[in-house]
Amino acid sequence: MKRIVLIVFGIPFLLSSLNAQDIQNVNAFQENGKAVIVYDLLSMDPSKEFYVKIFCSNDGGKTFGTMLTKVTGDANAMVKAGQNKIAVWDVLQESSTAKGDFIFRVDAISVGPNGVLPSITERGLTAQFLDITKAGDDVSIVIAFTNKNPDPIQLICANFLVVDDHDKICRDVIGANKLIPVGSGEKKTASFIVKNVSATAKGFSQLEFSASLISVRLKNVPFVAIN
């Protein structure tokens, strides 16, 4: 496990890379008050895309929270394999009270040509699930929306009904009811975090929401394990 010390805002940060077969040469530096993470995303197929996520731990790497959301660039998105990928993390926007030693983990999830999670298509709009990962009591859901219509879509994901496999209704979904503009022929990735899921839950017994042109209704959806 490779670790690099970076001092940002007087806070020591440690970075490490998991899935070493895909992510290598992780480096970081400070620029304009933000943490810049540089890495190589390697694959035998140079045209292959991965969904890249960055996680943070403040207990020495024993546990990691949900993926960081205040990240731009080559993270929280589909990223094509290659060298010198750059992600920029806005530390204070993520948490104004961040302090202590942090360890970051960079993950790259491979999505096959038909997807490894459900895909729903209605009226020219496709919702491809890229990730449903549990960390602690939170579950991160990542969906790629592809608009095959001739006109742009103002997409809003709303009316969430989420029930875990312990029959607990999870009412708090961060990222719901936000406007997601998707142009004609465009693919746009959206992230959601379901809060307060049962600690020992291994999946959702029910996951429903509306997304403008489509209605998503899934049952017995397992969480994807973090490698």
C-alpha positions as CSV (number, residue, x, y, z in Angstrom):
1,M,0.0,0.0,0.0
2,K,1.6,3.3,-1.1
3,R,1.2,6.4,1.1
4,I,2.3,9.9,0.5
5,V,2.2,12.7,3.1
6,L,0.6,16.0,2.1
7,I,0.1,19.0,4.3
8,V,-3.0,21.0,3.6
9,F,-4.4,23.7,5.9
10,G,-1.9,22.5,8.5
11,I,-3.5,19.0,8.4
12,P,-1.4,16.0,7.5
13,F,-3.0,13.8,4.8
14,L,-2.0,10.3,3.8
15,L,-3.0,8.8,0.4
16,S,-3.1,5.2,-0.6
17,S,-4.2,3.3,-3.6
18,L,-6.2,0.1,-3.6
19,N,-6.9,-2.0,-6.7
20,A,-3.2,-1.7,-7.5
21,Q,-3.7,-3.4,-10.8
22,D,-5.7,-0.4,-12.0
23,I,-4.4,2.6,-10.0
24,Q,-0.7,3.4,-9.6
25,N,1.7,6.3,-8.9
26,V,-0.7,8.2,-6.6
27,N,0.7,11.6,-5.7
28,A,-0.7,14.8,-4.1
29,F,0.1,18.4,-3.6
30,Q,-1.6,21.6,-2.4
31,E,-2.7,24.3,-4.9
32,N,-4.9,27.3,-4.3
33,G,-6.0,25.9,-0.9
34,K,-7.2,22.6,-2.3
35,A,-5.7,19.1,-2.4
36,V,-4.7,17.9,-5.9
37,I,-4.5,14.1,-6.4
38,V,-2.7,12.8,-9.4
39,Y,-2.7,9.1,-10.4
40,D,-2.3,6.7,-13.3
41,L,-5.3,4.5,-14.2
42,L,-4.0,1.5,-16.0
43,S,-5.8,-1.1,-18.1
44,M,-4.9,-3.6,-20.8
45,D,-7.6,-1.9,-22.9
46,P,-6.7,1.8,-23.2
47,S,-10.3,2.6,-24.3
48,K,-11.7,1.1,-21.1
49,E,-13.5,3.4,-18.7
50,F,-13.7,3.1,-14.9
51,Y,-15.8,4.9,-12.3
52,V,-13.3,6.5,-10.0
53,K,-14.1,7.3,-6.3
54,I,-12.1,8.7,-3.5
55,F,-12.7,7.8,0.1
56,C,-11.4,9.2,3.4
57,S,-10.6,7.7,6.8
58,N,-9.7,9.6,10.0
59,D,-9.0,6.5,12.1
60,G,-5.8,5.3,10.4
61,G,-7.5,3.4,7.6
62,K,-9.6,1.1,9.8
63,T,-12.8,2.4,8.4
64,F,-13.7,4.6,5.4
65,G,-16.8,6.9,5.1
66,T,-18.8,7.4,2.0
67,M,-17.0,8.8,-1.1
68,L,-15.9,12.4,-1.1
69,T,-18.4,14.6,-2.9
70,K,-16.6,17.9,-3.2
71,V,-14.2,16.6,-5.8
72,T,-13.8,17.8,-9.4
73,G,-11.8,16.5,-12.4
74,D,-11.0,12.8,-12.7
75,A,-13.1,11.5,-9.8
76,N,-16.8,10.8,-9.1
77,A,-17.1,10.2,-12.9
78,M,-16.3,7.7,-15.6
79,V,-12.6,8.1,-16.4
80,K,-10.8,6.5,-19.4
81,A,-7.6,4.6,-18.7
82,G,-4.4,6.6,-18.9
83,Q,-1.7,8.4,-17.1
84,N,-1.7,11.7,-15.1
85,K,-5.3,11.7,-14.1
86,I,-6.1,14.7,-11.8
87,A,-8.8,15.1,-9.1
88,V,-9.1,18.2,-7.0
89,W,-10.7,18.0,-3.5
90,D,-12.1,21.1,-1.8
91,V,-11.4,20.2,1.8
92,L,-13.2,23.0,3.5
93,Q,-16.3,22.7,1.3
94,E,-16.5,19.1,2.2
95,S,-16.1,19.8,5.9
96,S,-15.4,23.1,7.5
97,T,-14.2,21.3,10.7
98,A,-11.9,18.8,9.1
99,K,-8.9,18.1,11.3
100,G,-6.5,15.3,12.2
101,D,-4.7,12.7,10.1
102,F,-6.6,11.4,7.1
103,I,-6.0,8.5,4.8
104,F,-7.5,8.6,1.3
105,R,-8.3,5.6,-0.8
106,V,-8.7,5.8,-4.6
107,D,-11.0,3.1,-6.1
108,A,-11.6,2.3,-9.8
109,I,-14.7,0.3,-10.5
110,S,-14.9,-1.6,-13.8
111,V,-18.2,-1.5,-15.6
112,G,-18.7,-4.1,-18.3
113,P,-20.3,-3.5,-21.7
114,N,-23.7,-4.5,-20.3
115,G,-23.1,-3.1,-16.9
116,V,-22.7,-5.0,-13.6
117,L,-25.7,-3.4,-12.0
118,P,-29.3,-2.8,-13.3
119,S,-29.9,-0.7,-16.4
120,I,-33.3,0.8,-17.2
121,T,-34.3,2.5,-20.5
122,E,-37.6,4.3,-21.1
123,R,-38.5,6.9,-23.7
124,G,-35.0,7.4,-24.9
125,L,-33.4,7.8,-21.4
126,T,-31.2,5.2,-19.9
127,A,-30.3,4.9,-16.2
128,Q,-27.2,2.6,-15.8
129,F,-26.4,1.9,-12.1
130,L,-22.6,2.1,-11.7
131,D,-22.2,1.6,-8.0
132,I,-24.2,0.8,-4.9
133,T,-21.7,0.7,-2.1
134,K,-22.2,0.6,1.7
135,A,-19.8,2.4,4.1
136,G,-20.9,2.4,7.7
137,D,-24.6,3.4,7.8
138,D,-24.6,5.2,4.4
139,V,-25.0,3.8,0.9
140,S,-23.5,5.5,-2.1
141,I,-25.5,5.2,-5.3
142,V,-24.0,6.2,-8.7
143,I,-26.1,6.3,-11.8
144,A,-25.1,7.3,-15.4
145,F,-28.0,8.9,-17.3
146,T,-27.8,8.8,-21.1
147,N,-30.2,10.9,-23.2
148,K,-30.8,9.4,-26.7
149,N,-33.6,11.9,-27.4
150,P,-33.1,14.8,-29.9
151,D,-33.8,17.3,-27.2
152,P,-32.1,18.1,-23.9
153,I,-33.7,16.9,-20.7
154,Q,-33.9,18.7,-17.4
155,L,-33.6,15.6,-15.2
156,I,-34.8,15.6,-11.5
157,C,-34.6,12.4,-9.4
158,A,-37.4,12.5,-6.9
159,N,-39.9,10.5,-4.9
160,F,-37.4,8.1,-3.5
161,L,-38.7,5.0,-1.7
162,V,-35.8,3.1,-0.2
163,V,-36.2,0.1,2.0
164,D,-33.2,-2.0,3.2
165,D,-33.3,-5.8,3.6
166,H,-34.1,-5.3,7.3
167,D,-37.3,-3.6,6.3
168,K,-36.1,-0.2,7.4
169,I,-37.4,2.7,5.4
170,C,-34.5,5.1,4.6
171,R,-36.0,8.5,4.1
172,D,-32.9,10.7,3.9
173,V,-31.3,10.7,0.4
174,I,-28.7,13.3,-0.3
175,G,-28.7,14.4,-3.9
176,A,-32.4,13.9,-4.5
177,N,-34.5,16.7,-6.1
178,K,-31.5,18.3,-7.7
179,L,-31.6,19.5,-11.3
180,I,-29.4,17.4,-13.7
181,P,-29.3,18.8,-17.2
182,V,-28.6,16.1,-19.8
183,G,-28.1,17.2,-23.4
184,S,-29.0,15.3,-26.5
185,G,-26.7,12.3,-26.9
186,E,-25.0,13.2,-23.6
187,K,-24.1,11.0,-20.6
188,K,-24.3,12.6,-17.2
189,T,-23.3,10.9,-13.9
190,A,-25.2,11.6,-10.7
191,S,-24.4,10.5,-7.2
192,F,-26.7,9.9,-4.2
193,I,-26.1,9.0,-0.6
194,V,-28.8,7.1,1.3
195,K,-28.4,7.8,5.0
196,N,-29.0,5.7,8.1
197,V,-29.2,2.3,6.5
198,S,-29.3,-0.6,9.0
199,A,-25.8,-1.4,10.1
200,T,-25.9,-5.1,9.1
201,A,-27.9,-4.6,5.9
202,K,-26.5,-6.2,2.7
203,G,-28.9,-4.7,0.2
204,F,-32.1,-2.9,-0.6
205,S,-35.3,-4.9,-0.7
206,Q,-36.9,-2.0,-2.5
207,L,-35.4,1.0,-4.4
208,E,-37.8,3.3,-6.3
209,F,-37.6,6.8,-7.7
210,S,-38.8,8.9,-10.6
211,A,-36.4,10.5,-13.0
212,S,-38.4,12.7,-15.4
213,L,-39.0,10.3,-18.4
214,I,-38.5,7.1,-16.5
215,S,-39.6,5.4,-13.3
216,V,-37.1,3.2,-11.5
217,R,-38.5,0.2,-9.5
218,L,-36.0,-2.3,-8.3
219,K,-36.3,-5.1,-5.8
220,N,-33.6,-7.2,-3.9
221,V,-30.6,-5.1,-5.0
222,P,-27.4,-6.2,-3.2
223,F,-24.7,-3.7,-2.2
224,V,-21.4,-3.9,-4.1
225,A,-18.5,-4.8,-1.9
226,I,-15.6,-2.4,-1.7
227,N,-12.4,-4.2,-3.0
